[in-house]
Amino acid sequence: MIRHAAPLVWVRRAVEGYDRVLRLPHQREIARELQDEEDLFMLLCFCDMMGIPNPVSAMTLELYPQMLERFHQWHLRQGMARSPLDSFRCC
């Protein structure tokens, strides 16, 4: 049993290394895409507070407590020095 474990560990390490080599050139692009998706999601969730009608505001209301922690970073990333919402201030 011990003899079979060593080749499996070596193969697993080789596959992980190969995966890292393939992913390396695209990590910045993937991070940017994830950030863009999060920015759009935050806008969709808070758009009703900014005066844009939101058809799913009842569903997004449950997400607000978890999203308040990330709201400050989001509005700074969007180029807003202060919170655009009158209902709460984060800075």
N, C-alpha and C positions, 0 to 999 in steps of 0.2 A: 504494500500500500504506500509506503514512504517513497519507494522508487518511482511511482507514477506521479507523485505530487510535484516533484522538481521540474519535469518538463512542462507541466501545466502552468506553473508559476512563470517560467521563462516565456512561454507563449503568451500568457496574459500580459506580461510586461512589454513584450514586443508589440502587441496589438495596441496597448495604451500609448506607447511611444509613437507608433505610426499615426494614431489618431491625433495626437498633439501636433505632429508635424503637418498634417493636412489642415488642421484647424487654425494654426498660427497666423497665416496671412489674412484670415477672414474674421478674426476676433474683434477688431475695431469696428468693422462693418456690421457685424452681428450686434454689438453693444449699441451702436447708433440706431439700428432698426428697433431694438427693444425699447430704447429711450423714446423714440418717436411714437411707438405704439402706446407706451405709458402716458405720454403727453396727450395724445388723442383721447385716451380713456378718461384721464382726469378732466379734460375739457367737456366731454360728454356727460360726466357725472355732475359737474358743477355748473353746466351751462344755464340751468334754470335760475340760479342765483345771479347770473350775469345778464338776465333779461332775454335769453334765448329759450324758446319753448322746448321742453324736454318731455317727450311722450312717455318715458319710462321713469319719471322722477320718483314714483312710489317705490319702485324696485331699487333704485340707487340710493335711496334714503338710508337703507340698512348698511351701506358701505361707508358712509361718512365717518364714523368713529375710527375705522382702520385707515382711512385715507387722509385724515387730518395731519398725521405725522409727516406725510410726504408732500402735503400741500405747499409748505413754505419753499421747498426745493423746486417744486414745479413752477410756481409763479416767478421765482427768480430766474429760472431757465428760460421762461417765456419773455423776459425782458421787463417785467413789472417790478418796480422797486418796492411797492407796497401791495398788500393784498387787494385784489380787485373787488372783493366781496364786502358789502356793508354789514352783513350778518355776523361776521366774526373776523377778528384781526389776529394775525399770527406773528407780526413783527412790529 
